[in-house]
């Protein structure tokens, strides 16, 4: 499947809520894995929907998971950039973070 085919399949999954940009970011992510490993991945829209979720921002993700400054190791009066970096580190230490223009995609962990 091409990157376009994967993105189209993801967007056609009525049980998922991928934006166009998010679907293409995921397709690019999987294509990069194939290139890095030199192995073709099997496409499974249901597995992808269960494994990854899209959010508008790092703060949205942290809010949905109920993480506060203590969980992230920052002070409540730290600036937003510091808090975002702490959220990014938290995710990347535990799972996969895909940044794209319009949001983020995070793997379940």
Phi and psi restraints in degrees (range 20) as a CNS / XPLOR table:
assign (resid 1 and name C) (resid 2 and name N)
       (resid 2 and name CA) (resid 2 and name C) 1.0 -83.7 20.0 2
assign (resid 2 and name N) (resid 2 and name CA)
       (resid 2 and name C) (resid 3 and name N) 1.0 166.5 20.0 2
assign (resid 2 and name C) (resid 3 and name N)
       (resid 3 and name CA) (resid 3 and name C) 1.0 -57.3 20.0 2
assign (resid 3 and name N) (resid 3 and name CA)
       (resid 3 and name C) (resid 4 and name N) 1.0 -40.7 20.0 2
assign (resid 3 and name C) (resid 4 and name N)
       (resid 4 and name CA) (resid 4 and name C) 1.0 -63.5 20.0 2
assign (resid 4 and name N) (resid 4 and name CA)
       (resid 4 and name C) (resid 5 and name N) 1.0 -44.4 20.0 2
assign (resid 4 and name C) (resid 5 and name N)
       (resid 5 and name CA) (resid 5 and name C) 1.0 -59.5 20.0 2
assign (resid 5 and name N) (resid 5 and name CA)
       (resid 5 and name C) (resid 6 and name N) 1.0 -44.5 20.0 2
assign (resid 5 and name C) (resid 6 and name N)
       (resid 6 and name CA) (resid 6 and name C) 1.0 -62.3 20.0 2
assign (resid 6 and name N) (resid 6 and name CA)
       (resid 6 and name C) (resid 7 and name N) 1.0 -47.8 20.0 2
assign (resid 6 and name C) (resid 7 and name N)
       (resid 7 and name CA) (resid 7 and name C) 1.0 -60.4 20.0 2
assign (resid 7 and name N) (resid 7 and name CA)
       (resid 7 and name C) (resid 8 and name N) 1.0 -41.9 20.0 2
assign (resid 7 and name C) (resid 8 and name N)
       (resid 8 and name CA) (resid 8 and name C) 1.0 -63.2 20.0 2
assign (resid 8 and name N) (resid 8 and name CA)
       (resid 8 and name C) (resid 9 and name N) 1.0 -44.0 20.0 2
assign (resid 8 and name C) (resid 9 and name N)
       (resid 9 and name CA) (resid 9 and name C) 1.0 -61.5 20.0 2
assign (resid 9 and name N) (resid 9 and name CA)
       (resid 9 and name C) (resid 10 and name N) 1.0 -42.2 20.0 2
assign (resid 9 and name C) (resid 10 and name N)
       (resid 10 and name CA) (resid 10 and name C) 1.0 -63.2 20.0 2
assign (resid 10 and name N) (resid 10 and name CA)
       (resid 10 and name C) (resid 11 and name N) 1.0 -43.6 20.0 2
assign (resid 10 and name C) (resid 11 and name N)
       (resid 11 and name CA) (resid 11 and name C) 1.0 -68.8 20.0 2
assign (resid 11 and name N) (resid 11 and name CA)
       (resid 11 and name C) (resid 12 and name N) 1.0 -26.5 20.0 2
assign (resid 11 and name C) (resid 12 and name N)
       (resid 12 and name CA) (resid 12 and name C) 1.0 -81.9 20.0 2
assign (resid 12 and name N) (resid 12 and name CA)
       (resid 12 and name C) (resid 13 and name N) 1.0 -7.5 20.0 2
assign (resid 12 and name C) (resid 13 and name N)
       (resid 13 and name CA) (resid 13 and name C) 1.0 -73.5 20.0 2
assign (resid 13 and name N) (resid 13 and name CA)
       (resid 13 and name C) (resid 14 and name N) 1.0 104.4 20.0 2
assign (resid 13 and name C) (resid 14 and name N)
       (resid 14 and name CA) (resid 14 and name C) 1.0 -69.0 20.0 2
assign (resid 14 and name N) (resid 14 and name CA)
       (resid 14 and name C) (resid 15 and name N) 1.0 -15.2 20.0 2
assign (resid 14 and name C) (resid 15 and name N)
       (resid 15 and name CA) (resid 15 and name C) 1.0 -92.8 20.0 2
assign (resid 15 and name N) (resid 15 and name CA)
       (resid 15 and name C) (resid 16 and name N) 1.0 -1.4 20.0 2
assign (resid 15 and name C) (resid 16 and name N)
       (resid 16 and name CA) (resid 16 and name C) 1.0 -110.3 20.0 2
assign (resid 16 and name N) (resid 16 and name CA)
       (resid 16 and name C) (resid 17 and name N) 1.0 169.5 20.0 2
assign (resid 16 and name C) (resid 17 and name N)
       (resid 17 and name CA) (resid 17 and name C) 1.0 -131.6 20.0 2
assign (resid 17 and name N) (resid 17 and name CA)
       (resid 17 and name C) (resid 18 and name N) 1.0 50.2 20.0 2
assign (resid 17 and name C) (resid 18 and name N)
       (resid 18 and name CA) (resid 18 and name C) 1.0 -79.6 20.0 2
assign (resid 18 and name N) (resid 18 and name CA)
       (resid 18 and name C) (resid 19 and name N) 1.0 135.4 20.0 2
assign (resid 18 and name C) (resid 19 and name N)
       (resid 19 and name CA) (resid 19 and name C) 1.0 -77.2 20.0 2
assign (resid 19 and name N) (resid 19 and name CA)
       (resid 19 and name C) (resid 20 and name N) 1.0 166.4 20.0 2
assign (resid 19 and name C) (resid 20 and name N)
       (resid 20 and name CA) (resid 20 and name C) 1.0 -60.3 20.0 2
assign (resid 20 and name N) (resid 20 and name CA)
       (resid 20 and name C) (resid 21 and name N) 1.0 -45.7 20.0 2
assign (resid 20 and name C) (resid 21 and name N)
       (resid 21 and name CA) (resid 21 and name C) 1.0 -64.4 20.0 2
assign (resid 21 and name N) (resid 21 and name CA)
       (resid 21 and name C) (resid 22 and name N) 1.0 -38.6 20.0 2
assign (resid 21 and name C) (resid 22 and name N)
       (resid 22 and name CA) (resid 22 and name C) 1.0 -66.1 20.0 2
assign (resid 22 and name N) (resid 22 and name CA)
       (resid 22 and name C) (resid 23 and name N) 1.0 -42.3 20.0 2
assign (resid 22 and name C) (resid 23 and name N)
       (resid 23 and name CA) (resid 23 and name C) 1.0 -62.4 20.0 2
assign (resid 23 and name N) (resid 23 and name CA)
       (resid 23 and name C) (resid 24 and name N) 1.0 -42.3 20.0 2
assign (resid 23 and name C) (resid 24 and name N)
       (resid 24 and name CA) (resid 24 and name C) 1.0 -69.3 20.0 2
assign (resid 24 and name N) (resid 24 and name CA)
       (resid 24 and name C) (resid 25 and name N) 1.0 -33.6 20.0 2
assign (resid 24 and name C) (resid 25 and name N)
       (resid 25 and name CA) (resid 25 and name C) 1.0 -64.5 20.0 2
assign (resid 25 and name N) (resid 25 and name CA)
       (resid 25 and name C) (resid 26 and name N) 1.0 -41.7 20.0 2
assign (resid 25 and name C) (resid 26 and name N)
       (resid 26 and name CA) (resid 26 and name C) 1.0 -64.9 20.0 2
assign (resid 26 and name N) (resid 26 and name CA)
       (resid 26 and name C) (resid 27 and name N) 1.0 -43.8 20.0 2
assign (resid 26 and name C) (resid 27 and name N)
       (resid 27 and name CA) (resid 27 and name C) 1.0 -60.1 20.0 2
assign (resid 27 and name N) (resid 27 and name CA)
       (resid 27 and name C) (resid 28 and name N) 1.0 -41.7 20.0 2
assign (resid 27 and name C) (resid 28 and name N)
       (resid 28 and name CA) (resid 28 and name C) 1.0 -65.6 20.0 2
assign (resid 28 and name N) (resid 28 and name CA)
       (resid 28 and name C) (resid 29 and name N) 1.0 -40.8 20.0 2
assign (resid 28 and name C) (resid 29 and name N)
       (resid 29 and name CA) (resid 29 and name C) 1.0 -59.1 20.0 2
assign (resid 29 and name N) (resid 29 and name CA)
       (resid 29 and name C) (resid 30 and name N) 1.0 -47.4 20.0 2
assign (resid 29 and name C) (resid 30 and name N)
       (resid 30 and name CA) (resid 30 and name C) 1.0 -67.7 20.0 2
assign (resid 30 and name N) (resid 30 and name CA)
       (resid 30 and name C) (resid 31 and name N) 1.0 -37.1 20.0 2
assign (resid 30 and name C) (resid 31 and name N)
       (resid 31 and name CA) (resid 31 and name C) 1.0 -62.6 20.0 2
assign (resid 31 and name N) (resid 31 and name CA)
       (resid 31 and name C) (resid 32 and name N) 1.0 -39.6 20.0 2
assign (resid 31 and name C) (resid 32 and name N)
       (resid 32 and name CA) (resid 32 and name C) 1.0 -65.6 20.0 2
assign (resid 32 and name N) (resid 32 and name CA)
       (resid 32 and name C) (resid 33 and name N) 1.0 -38.9 20.0 2
assign (resid 32 and name C) (resid 33 and name N)
       (resid 33 and name CA) (resid 33 and name C) 1.0 -61.0 20.0 2
assign (resid 33 and name N) (resid 33 and name CA)
       (resid 33 and name C) (resid 34 and name N) 1.0 -43.9 20.0 2
assign (resid 33 and name C) (resid 34 and name N)
       (resid 34 and name CA) (resid 34 and name C) 1.0 -60.8 20.0 2
assign (resid 34 and name N) (resid 34 and name CA)
       (resid 34 and name C) (resid 35 and name N) 1.0 -42.6 20.0 2
assign (resid 34 and name C) (resid 35 and name N)
       (resid 35 and name CA) (resid 35 and name C) 1.0 -66.2 20.0 2
assign (resid 35 and name N) (resid 35 and name CA)
       (resid 35 and name C) (resid 36 and name N) 1.0 -41.4 20.0 2
assign (resid 35 and name C) (resid 36 and name N)
       (resid 36 and name CA) (resid 36 and name C) 1.0 -68.2 20.0 2
assign (resid 36 and name N) (resid 36 and name CA)
       (resid 36 and name C) (resid 37 and name N) 1.0 -36.1 20.0 2
assign (resid 36 and name C) (resid 37 and name N)
       (resid 37 and name CA) (resid 37 and name C) 1.0 -98.3 20.0 2
assign (resid 37 and name N) (resid 37 and name CA)
       (resid 37 and name C) (resid 38 and name N) 1.0 -12.6 20.0 2
assign (resid 37 and name C) (resid 38 and name N)
       (resid 38 and name CA) (resid 38 and name C) 1.0 59.1 20.0 2
assign (resid 38 and name N) (resid 38 and name CA)
       (resid 38 and name C) (resid 39 and name N) 1.0 32.4 20.0 2
assign (resid 38 and name C) (resid 39 and name N)
       (resid 39 and name CA) (resid 39 and name C) 1.0 -129.7 20.0 2
assign (resid 39 and name N) (resid 39 and name CA)
       (resid 39 and name C) (resid 40 and name N) 1.0 139.1 20.0 2
assign (resid 39 and name C) (resid 40 and name N)
       (resid 40 and name CA) (resid 40 and name C) 1.0 -81.4 20.0 2
assign (resid 40 and name N) (resid 40 and name CA)
       (resid 40 and name C) (resid 41 and name N) 1.0 131.0 20.0 2
assign (resid 40 and name C) (resid 41 and name N)
       (resid 41 and name CA) (resid 41 and name C) 1.0 -88.0 20.0 2
assign (resid 41 and name N) (resid 41 and name CA)
       (resid 41 and name C) (resid 42 and name N) 1.0 149.2 20.0 2
assign (resid 41 and name C) (resid 42 and name N)
       (resid 42 and name CA) (resid 42 and name C) 1.0 -84.5 20.0 2
assign (resid 42 and name N) (resid 42 and name CA)
       (resid 42 and name C) (resid 43 and name N) 1.0 131.4 20.0 2
assign (resid 42 and name C) (resid 43 and name N)
       (resid 43 and name CA) (resid 43 and name C) 1.0 -83.8 20.0 2
assign (resid 43 and name N) (resid 43 and name CA)
       (resid 43 and name C) (resid 44 and name N) 1.0 127.9 20.0 2
assign (resid 43 and name C) (resid 44 and name N)
       (resid 44 and name CA) (resid 44 and name C) 1.0 -142.3 20.0 2
assign (resid 44 and name N) (resid 44 and name CA)
       (resid 44 and name C) (resid 45 and name N) 1.0 98.8 20.0 2
assign (resid 44 and name C) (resid 45 and name N)
       (resid 45 and name CA) (resid 45 and name C) 1.0 -60.5 20.0 2
assign (resid 45 and name N) (resid 45 and name CA)
       (resid 45 and name C) (resid 46 and name N) 1.0 -36.7 20.0 2
assign (resid 45 and name C) (resid 46 and name N)
       (resid 46 and name CA) (resid 46 and name C) 1.0 -66.5 20.0 2
assign (resid 46 and name N) (resid 46 and name CA)
       (resid 46 and name C) (resid 47 and name N) 1.0 -44.6 20.0 2
assign (resid 46 and name C) (resid 47 and name N)
       (resid 47 and name CA) (resid 47 and name C) 1.0 -62.6 20.0 2
assign (resid 47 and name N) (resid 47 and name CA)
       (resid 47 and name C) (resid 48 and name N) 1.0 -40.5 20.0 2
assign (resid 47 and name C) (resid 48 and name N)
       (resid 48 and name CA) (resid 48 and name C) 1.0 -64.5 20.0 2
assign (resid 48 and name N) (resid 48 and name CA)
       (resid 48 and name C) (resid 49 and name N) 1.0 -43.5 20.0 2
assign (resid 48 and name C) (resid 49 and name N)
       (resid 49 and name CA) (resid 49 and name C) 1.0 -61.6 20.0 2
assign (resid 49 and name N) (resid 49 and name CA)
       (resid 49 and name C) (resid 50 and name N) 1.0 -35.8 20.0 2
assign (resid 49 and name C) (resid 50 and name N)
       (resid 50 and name CA) (resid 50 and name C) 1.0 -77.4 20.0 2
assign (resid 50 and name N) (resid 50 and name CA)
       (resid 50 and name C) (resid 51 and name N) 1.0 -28.8 20.0 2
assign (resid 50 and name C) (resid 51 and name N)
       (resid 51 and name CA) (resid 51 and name C) 1.0 -89.2 20.0 2
assign (resid 51 and name N) (resid 51 and name CA)
       (resid 51 and name C) (resid 52 and name N) 1.0 -29.3 20.0 2
assign (resid 51 and name C) (resid 52 and name N)
       (resid 52 and name CA) (resid 52 and name C) 1.0 -126.1 20.0 2
assign (resid 52 and name N) (resid 52 and name CA)
       (resid 52 and name C) (resid 53 and name N) 1.0 149.5 20.0 2
assign (resid 52 and name C) (resid 53 and name N)
       (resid 53 and name CA) (resid 53 and name C) 1.0 -136.4 20.0 2
assign (resid 53 and name N) (resid 53 and name CA)
       (resid 53 and name C) (resid 54 and name N) 1.0 148.4 20.0 2
assign (resid 53 and name C) (resid 54 and name N)
       (resid 54 and name CA) (resid 54 and name C) 1.0 -105.2 20.0 2
assign (resid 54 and name N) (resid 54 and name CA)
       (resid 54 and name C) (resid 55 and name N) 1.0 141.0 20.0 2
assign (resid 54 and name C) (resid 55 and name N)
       (resid 55 and name CA) (resid 55 and name C) 1.0 -135.6 20.0 2
assign (resid 55 and name N) (resid 55 and name CA)
       (resid 55 and name C) (resid 56 and name N) 1.0 155.7 20.0 2
assign (resid 55 and name C) (resid 56 and name N)
       (resid 56 and name CA) (resid 56 and name C) 1.0 -73.7 20.0 2
assign (resid 56 and name N) (resid 56 and name CA)
       (resid 56 and name C) (resid 57 and name N) 1.0 -27.9 20.0 2
assign (resid 56 and name C) (resid 57 and name N)
       (resid 57 and name CA) (resid 57 and name C) 1.0 -157.8 20.0 2
assign (resid 57 and name N) (resid 57 and name CA)
       (resid 57 and name C) (resid 58 and name N) 1.0 167.5 20.0 2
assign (resid 57 and name C) (resid 58 and name N)
       (resid 58 and name CA) (resid 58 and name C) 1.0 -61.5 20.0 2
assign (resid 58 and name N) (resid 58 and name CA)
       (resid 58 and name C) (resid 59 and name N) 1.0 -39.6 20.0 2
assign (resid 58 and name C) (resid 59 and name N)
       (resid 59 and name CA) (resid 59 and name C) 1.0 -63.5 20.0 2
assign (resid 59 and name N) (resid 59 and name CA)
       (resid 59 and name C) (resid 60 and name N) 1.0 -37.9 20.0 2
assign (resid 59 and name C) (resid 60 and name N)
       (resid 60 and name CA) (resid 60 and name C) 1.0 -62.2 20.0 2
assign (resid 60 and name N) (resid 60 and name CA)
       (resid 60 and name C) (resid 61 and name N) 1.0 -42.6 20.0 2
assign (resid 60 and name C) (resid 61 and name N)
       (resid 61 and name CA) (resid 61 and name C) 1.0 -61.2 20.0 2
assign (resid 61 and name N) (resid 61 and name CA)
       (resid 61 and name C) (resid 62 and name N) 1.0 -49.5 20.0 2
assign (resid 61 and name C) (resid 62 and name N)
       (resid 62 and name CA) (resid 62 and name C) 1.0 -61.0 20.0 2
assign (resid 62 and name N) (resid 62 and name CA)
       (resid 62 and name C) (resid 63 and name N) 1.0 -39.8 20.0 2
assign (resid 62 and name C) (resid 63 and name N)
       (resid 63 and name CA) (resid 63 and name C) 1.0 -65.1 20.0 2
assign (resid 63 and name N) (resid 63 and name CA)
       (resid 63 and name C) (resid 64 and name N) 1.0 -43.4 20.0 2
assign (resid 63 and name C) (resid 64 and name N)
       (resid 64 and name CA) (resid 64 and name C) 1.0 -63.9 20.0 2
assign (resid 64 and name N) (resid 64 and name CA)
       (resid 64 and name C) (resid 65 and name N) 1.0 -33.4 20.0 2
assign (resid 64 and name C) (resid 65 and name N)
       (resid 65 and name CA) (resid 65 and name C) 1.0 -92.4 20.0 2
assign (resid 65 and name N) (resid 65 and name CA)
       (resid 65 and name C) (resid 66 and name N) 1.0 3.6 20.0 2
assign (resid 65 and name C) (resid 66 and name N)
       (resid 66 and name CA) (resid 66 and name C) 1.0 68.1 20.0 2
assign (resid 66 and name N) (resid 66 and name CA)
       (resid 66 and name C) (resid 67 and name N) 1.0 27.9 20.0 2
assign (resid 66 and name C) (resid 67 and name N)
       (resid 67 and name CA) (resid 67 and name C) 1.0 -85.4 20.0 2
assign (resid 67 and name N) (resid 67 and name CA)
       (resid 67 and name C) (resid 68 and name N) 1.0 134.5 20.0 2
assign (resid 67 and name C) (resid 68 and name N)
       (resid 68 and name CA) (resid 68 and name C) 1.0 -116.5 20.0 2
assign (resid 68 and name N) (resid 68 and name CA)
       (resid 68 and name C) (resid 69 and name N) 1.0 -176.3 20.0 2
assign (resid 68 and name C) (resid 69 and name N)
       (resid 69 and name CA) (resid 69 and name C) 1.0 -58.5 20.0 2
assign (resid 69 and name N) (resid 69 and name CA)
       (resid 69 and name C) (resid 70 and name N) 1.0 -38.1 20.0 2
assign (resid 69 and name C) (resid 70 and name N)
       (resid 70 and name CA) (resid 70 and name C) 1.0 -62.4 20.0 2
assign (resid 70 and name N) (resid 70 and name CA)
       (resid 70 and name C) (resid 71 and name N) 1.0 -45.3 20.0 2
assign (resid 70 and name C) (resid 71 and name N)
       (resid 71 and name CA) (resid 71 and name C) 1.0 -59.3 20.0 2
assign (resid 71 and name N) (resid 71 and name CA)
       (resid 71 and name C) (resid 72 and name N) 1.0 -35.0 20.0 2
assign (resid 71 and name C) (resid 72 and name N)
       (resid 72 and name CA) (resid 72 and name C) 1.0 -91.4 20.0 2
assign (resid 72 and name N) (resid 72 and name CA)
       (resid 72 and name C) (resid 73 and name N) 1.0 -8.5 20.0 2
assign (resid 72 and name C) (resid 73 and name N)
       (resid 73 and name CA) (resid 73 and name C) 1.0 75.7 20.0 2
assign (resid 73 and name N) (resid 73 and name CA)
       (resid 73 and name C) (resid 74 and name N) 1.0 29.3 20.0 2
assign (resid 73 and name C) (resid 74 and name N)
       (resid 74 and name CA) (resid 74 and name C) 1.0 -124.4 20.0 2
assign (resid 74 and name N) (resid 74 and name CA)
       (resid 74 and name C) (resid 75 and name N) 1.0 166.5 20.0 2
assign (resid 74 and name C) (resid 75 and name N)
       (resid 75 and name CA) (resid 75 and name C) 1.0 -90.7 20.0 2
assign (resid 75 and name N) (resid 75 and name CA)
       (resid 75 and name C) (resid 76 and name N) 1.0 149.5 20.0 2
assign (resid 75 and name C) (resid 76 and name N)
       (resid 76 and name CA) (resid 76 and name C) 1.0 -63.0 20.0 2
assign (resid 76 and name N) (resid 76 and name CA)
       (resid 76 and name C) (resid 77 and name N) 1.0 -24.8 20.0 2
assign (resid 76 and name C) (resid 77 and name N)
       (resid 77 and name CA) (resid 77 and name C) 1.0 -94.7 20.0 2
assign (resid 77 and name N) (resid 77 and name CA)
       (resid 77 and name C) (resid 78 and name N) 1.0 5.9 20.0 2
assign (resid 77 and name C) (resid 78 and name N)
       (resid 78 and name CA) (resid 78 and name C) 1.0 -65.5 20.0 2
assign (resid 78 and name N) (resid 78 and name CA)
       (resid 78 and name C) (resid 79 and name N) 1.0 154.1 20.0 2
assign (resid 78 and name C) (resid 79 and name N)
       (resid 79 and name CA) (resid 79 and name C) 1.0 -71.1 20.0 2
assign (resid 79 and name N) (resid 79 and name CA)
       (resid 79 and name C) (resid 80 and name N) 1.0 164.5 20.0 2
assign (resid 79 and name C) (resid 80 and name N)
       (resid 80 and name CA) (resid 80 and name C) 1.0 -59.8 20.0 2
assign (resid 80 and name N) (resid 80 and name CA)
       (resid 80 and name C) (resid 81 and name N) 1.0 -36.4 20.0 2
assign (resid 80 and name C) (resid 81 and name N)
       (resid 81 and name CA) (resid 81 and name C) 1.0 -62.9 20.0 2
assign (resid 81 and name N) (resid 81 and name CA)
       (resid 81 and name C) (resid 82 and name N) 1.0 -41.8 20.0 2
assign (resid 81 and name C) (resid 82 and name N)
       (resid 82 and name CA) (resid 82 and name C) 1.0 -64.9 20.0 2
assign (resid 82 and name N) (resid 82 and name CA)
       (resid 82 and name C) (resid 83 and name N) 1.0 -43.1 20.0 2
assign (resid 82 and name C) (resid 83 and name N)
       (resid 83 and name CA) (resid 83 and name C) 1.0 -64.4 20.0 2
assign (resid 83 and name N) (resid 83 and name CA)
       (resid 83 and name C) (resid 84 and name N) 1.0 -42.5 20.0 2
assign (resid 83 and name C) (resid 84 and name N)
       (resid 84 and name CA) (resid 84 and name C) 1.0 -62.6 20.0 2
assign (resid 84 and name N) (resid 84 and name CA)
       (resid 84 and name C) (resid 85 and name N) 1.0 -40.9 20.0 2
assign (resid 84 and name C) (resid 85 and name N)
       (resid 85 and name CA) (resid 85 and name C) 1.0 -64.1 20.0 2
assign (resid 85 and name N) (resid 85 and name CA)
       (resid 85 and name C) (resid 86 and name N) 1.0 -38.1 20.0 2
assign (resid 85 and name C) (resid 86 and name N)
       (resid 86 and name CA) (resid 86 and name C) 1.0 -66.5 20.0 2
assign (resid 86 and name N) (resid 86 and name CA)
       (resid 86 and name C) (resid 87 and name N) 1.0 -39.8 20.0 2
assign (resid 86 and name C) (resid 87 and name N)
       (resid 87 and name CA) (resid 87 and name C) 1.0 -65.0 20.0 2
assign (resid 87 and name N) (resid 87 and name CA)
       (resid 87 and name C) (resid 88 and name N) 1.0 -45.6 20.0 2
assign (resid 87 and name C) (resid 88 and name N)
       (resid 88 and name CA) (resid 88 and name C) 1.0 -57.2 20.0 2
assign (resid 88 and name N) (resid 88 and name CA)
       (resid 88 and name C) (resid 89 and name N) 1.0 -47.3 20.0 2
assign (resid 88 and name C) (resid 89 and name N)
       (resid 89 and name CA) (resid 89 and name C) 1.0 -61.5 20.0 2
assign (resid 89 and name N) (resid 89 and name CA)
       (resid 89 and name C) (resid 90 and name N) 1.0 -43.5 20.0 2
assign (resid 89 and name C) (resid 90 and name N)
       (resid 90 and name CA) (resid 90 and name C) 1.0 -57.9 20.0 2
assign (resid 90 and name N) (resid 90 and name CA)
       (resid 90 and name C) (resid 91 and name N) 1.0 -47.6 20.0 2
assign (resid 90 and name C) (resid 91 and name N)
       (resid 91 and name CA) (resid 91 and name C) 1.0 -65.5 20.0 2
assign (resid 91 and name N) (resid 91 and name CA)
       (resid 91 and name C) (resid 92 and name N) 1.0 -49.9 20.0 2
assign (resid 91 and name C) (resid 92 and name N)
       (resid 92 and name CA) (resid 92 and name C) 1.0 -65.1 20.0 2
assign (resid 92 and name N) (resid 92 and name CA)
       (resid 92 and name C) (resid 93 and name N) 1.0 -25.9 20.0 2
assign (resid 92 and name C) (resid 93 and name N)
       (resid 93 and name CA) (resid 93 and name C) 1.0 -74.6 20.0 2
assign (resid 93 and name N) (resid 93 and name CA)
       (resid 93 and name C) (resid 94 and name N) 1.0 -18.4 20.0 2
assign (resid 93 and name C) (resid 94 and name N)
       (resid 94 and name CA) (resid 94 and name C) 1.0 -119.0 20.0 2
assign (resid 94 and name N) (resid 94 and name CA)
       (resid 94 and name C) (resid 95 and name N) 1.0 -19.8 20.0 2
assign (resid 94 and name C) (resid 95 and name N)
       (resid 95 and name CA) (resid 95 and name C) 1.0 -161.7 20.0 2
assign (resid 95 and name N) (resid 95 and name CA)
       (resid 95 and name C) (resid 96 and name N) 1.0 -150.6 20.0 2
assign (resid 95 and name C) (resid 96 and name N)
       (resid 96 and name CA) (resid 96 and name C) 1.0 -113.1 20.0 2
assign (resid 96 and name N) (resid 96 and name CA)
       (resid 96 and name C) (resid 97 and name N) 1.0 136.1 20.0 2
assign (resid 96 and name C) (resid 97 and name N)
       (resid 97 and name CA) (resid 97 and name C) 1.0 -122.5 20.0 2
assign (resid 97 and name N) (resid 97 and name CA)
       (resid 97 and name C) (resid 98 and name N) 1.0 124.4 20.0 2
assign (resid 97 and name C) (resid 98 and name N)
       (resid 98 and name CA) (resid 98 and name C) 1.0 -116.2 20.0 2
assign (resid 98 and name N) (resid 98 and name CA)
       (resid 98 and name C) (resid 99 and name N) 1.0 113.5 20.0 2
assign (resid 98 and name C) (resid 99 and name N)
       (resid 99 and name CA) (resid 99 and name C) 1.0 -89.1 20.0 2
assign (resid 99 and name N) (resid 99 and name CA)
       (resid 99 and name C) (resid 100 and name N) 1.0 140.9 20.0 2
assign (resid 99 and name C) (resid 100 and name N)
       (resid 100 and name CA) (resid 100 and name C) 1.0 -151.9 20.0 2
assign (resid 100 and name N) (resid 100 and name CA)
       (resid 100 and name C) (resid 101 and name N) 1.0 164.8 20.0 2
assign (resid 100 and name C) (resid 101 and name N)
       (resid 101 and name CA) (resid 101 and name C) 1.0 -67.0 20.0 2
assign (resid 101 and name N) (resid 101 and name CA)
       (resid 101 and name C) (resid 102 and name N) 1.0 103.3 20.0 2
assign (resid 101 and name C) (resid 102 and name N)
       (resid 102 and name CA) (resid 102 and name C) 1.0 123.1 20.0 2
assign (resid 102 and name N) (resid 102 and name CA)
       (resid 102 and name C) (resid 103 and name N) 1.0 -1.4 20.0 2
assign (resid 102 and name C) (resid 103 and name N)
       (resid 103 and name CA) (resid 103 and name C) 1.0 157.3 20.0 2
assign (resid 103 and name N) (resid 103 and name CA)
       (resid 103 and name C) (resid 104 and name N) 1.0 -159.4 20.0 2
assign (resid 103 and name C) (resid 104 and name N)
       (resid 104 and name CA) (resid 104 and name C) 1.0 -138.5 20.0 2
assign (resid 104 and name N) (resid 104 and name CA)
       (resid 104 and name C) (resid 105 and name N) 1.0 158.0 20.0 2
assign (resid 104 and name C) (resid 105 and name N)
       (resid 105 and name CA) (resid 105 and name C) 1.0 -125.4 20.0 2
assign (resid 105 and name N) (resid 105 and name CA)
       (resid 105 and name C) (resid 106 and name N) 1.0 134.2 20.0 2
assign (resid 105 and name C) (resid 106 and name N)
       (resid 106 and name CA) (resid 106 and name C) 1.0 -126.4 20.0 2
assign (resid 106 and name N) (resid 106 and name CA)
       (resid 106 and name C) (resid 107 and name N) 1.0 136.6 20.0 2
assign (resid 106 and name C) (resid 107 and name N)
       (resid 107 and name CA) (resid 107 and name C) 1.0 -77.4 20.0 2
assign (resid 107 and name N) (resid 107 and name CA)
       (resid 107 and name C) (resid 108 and name N) 1.0 153.7 20.0 2
assign (resid 107 and name C) (resid 108 and name N)
       (resid 108 and name CA) (resid 108 and name C) 1.0 -73.8 20.0 2
assign (resid 108 and name N) (resid 108 and name CA)
       (resid 108 and name C) (resid 109 and name N) 1.0 143.0 20.0 2
